[in-house]
């Protein structure tokens, strides 16, 4: 092969390799992107969770004890929330009562029930009037912090959220809410 | 109105009509003593923290109606010292008595006790939260000395942050279109949640640190002690303990009809020279605990319909 042709071939090969590498990288990025939000066949997808509340949602729904796949993603880009979290739970269909428990920390969350890759039901999260066994009373001298008793709170205002302890009657603001 | 077996836990649990019904019953108890009304009934006074007035008043009320009283006045003498839960203490005592009066330092304890007990429970003070029987005797006193409850200008002075009698009184009086004057140093001011409640109910209130500016407008001045036991920091207590003192000079611009109340004990908030004036009703107020507690015991034990 003449020297000039060899050079051209080398350049072409190099370009080809570069393109492939780029394609591979792109594929890998897509793959990573897909991984963070991979689809589930059957189960529940909870989207639009404020990013710092993602693990609280997992705690409230006791998903750490779930025996199937639970995908948790935080710090995802969101147009409305800035950053958001998503939780996907395979083979578990949350009921409306369960869903409402997360409203305390994720009032704008959307919950989709998935069957065979399709959205079968959309549930809008709503703060319940009575919140049981989800929140720890932030009043240190409340009896619920000393005795074994399920906590109970009543919603007194939705936006901004204010709740009242059934026992000590203290009003608690959203920013002071702690999960049990 | 049927009060049989009802718990008396929080002033929030009562409607205006129910409050007035209890006050009417208390008046009847005062006018027509019924010495055998609670014969054979037993009241358990479970006092996990010190109290003189409330415990003795419950005891006197029960005994004047021929009932009996058992109980304790300090958790040191109970199995709580051994680690017994409140729930178990209540479950045990309900076996021995017909009604329980409980005082406990933790907020919400009376509500929990009521859930544990099959017999009626009266909250005789749960931490800084509620003391409904005190509130009822406060209302009874106001109604008696002012001959009305509606439209009064009520000043409340002292520890508005930790004072449970103040919180319950504000909630109860809110049924009667009052104007409130909250007089306290800023760090001991009325909690924001109560002020929000008043705003919601469109009730007028003023906040000030100056007692003298409010005095001329008042029909009732409710004085409270700065409570040492509620302060997490003793230094903070020292700073505020003597900040308000009612003397004859303090009252120079007051209406002649102004009535001064205090849930007692007082620790220097009201000078003794006030005791002999027409303004002072605080000892009468303490005495009013008897007809009010008689009425409540009679009602919840089903002896009064």
Interface residues (C-beta under 8 A of the other chain):
Chain A: X137 X139 X141 X142 X143 X144 X146 X147 X148 X149 X165 X166 X167 X168 X169 X170 X171
Chain B: X10 X12 X85 X86 X87 X104 X105 X106 X107 X108 X109 X111 X112 X126 X127 X128 X129 X130 X193 X196
